[in-house]
Amino acid sequence: MSLNIEIWQRDATTKRAVLKGALDSEAQTELKEKLDPILASDVKALILDLAGLSYINSAGLQYLFMARRTMEAKRGALLLVNVQRQVQKVFDIVRALPAESVFSSVEELDRYLDRIQHGRRE
């Protein structure tokens, strides 16, 4: 799986990142390299356009949660737009999880996320 990332400057305090492909463990490293400098800058709004994002796993979710916390800490915002249905399902499920751990490992969570995004049930 691969991820293409394009960064656009909307205005002095807003950047937009367009993600195309899959945000898995390998792609998360590339995303981190591109977005960390933005997160450390004076940008107040980071827009992630997910129209082309077809897949996300726990590594991708973890990075997005960290990016959101970073933006909130500097009174900014991480905004997601054009979220594809299968990726939205993942976001919905994660928000619905209770505070206690439901999955015994990251690997188990990734297998579950893979199944729901590809329409397979066990």
N, C-alpha and C positions, 0 to 999 in steps of 0.2 A: 504494500500500500504506500502511496505517496501523497504529499500535501504541497500544493502550490499556494504561496502567500504573496499577495500584492498589497503594498501600503500606499495610501493616498492621504495627502494633507487636505483636509476640508477647509480649515481656517487656522488662525494662530493657536487655538487651544483644542482643536479637534482633529483626530486622525481616524482613518477608516482602514481596516484590514479586511481584505477579501480572501476567504479561505476556500480552496477547491480541492477535493479529494477526501482522504481519510486522516483523522486526527488520532493516531495510535501512539504507542510508546516511542517509536522512532521519530515520528513527525513532531511529537511534543518537544523534542530537543531543538528542532529547527524553529518551531514557533517561539520557543523561549528566546533563542538567539535574536529573532526579529523583533519581538515585542518587549523584552526586558528594557532595552534602551528607551522605548516610548513610555513604559511604566515609570521609569526613573526621571523622566523629563517633566516639564511644566504642563503637559497635556492634561486637560480637565475632562475630556470625553474621548473614550476609545470605543469606536463602533466596530463590531465584528459582523461582517456580512457573511452569513452561513448558507447562502443560496446554493453554493457548490459543495458544501460539506455533506458527504454521504454517510459518514461513519465517525463515531467517537467512542473511545474506551475510557477506562478509569484514569489513565495517565493524562489524557486530554481534559477530562472533567476536573482533575486535581489542579491542572495548570489554570484553567478558567476560573476556578474558585479562588486560587491565589491571586490572579490578576484582578478579580473583583474586589477582594479585600484590600489590595494595594491601592486601587483607584479610590475606594471609599475612605481609606486612611488619609488621603490628601484632598478629601472633599470633592472627588471627581466621580465619574461614572463609567462603568463598563456596560455597553449596550449591545444586545444581540438583535440582529435583523435577519429576515428571510430564512428562518430556521426551517429546515426540511422536516417533514412529518416523522420520519424514523428517528431523527436526532431529537426532535421535540419529545418523543415518547421517552427517551432516555432521561431528559431533563425532568419530565413529569414524574417518572418513577423515583428518581433520586430525591426529589422534593418530598415525596410521599413516604420515604423510608423513616421508620422510627429512629430515635437517637441511638438505641442499642444496635449492635452489629447484627446484620441479617445474614451476611455471607462470611464463610469461614476463611476466605483468602481473596487476594486480588485476582488470582487466576479464576476462581469460581465466579466472581463478579464479572470479569471480562467475558467468560463463556456465556453467562446470562445476557449481558449486553449485546453480544454477537448474535445470539439466538433471536432476541426480540427485534433487532434491526433488520434481520434477514427473514423474518416471518416464520421462524421455526419454533416449535413448542416441544417440550419433552414431557 
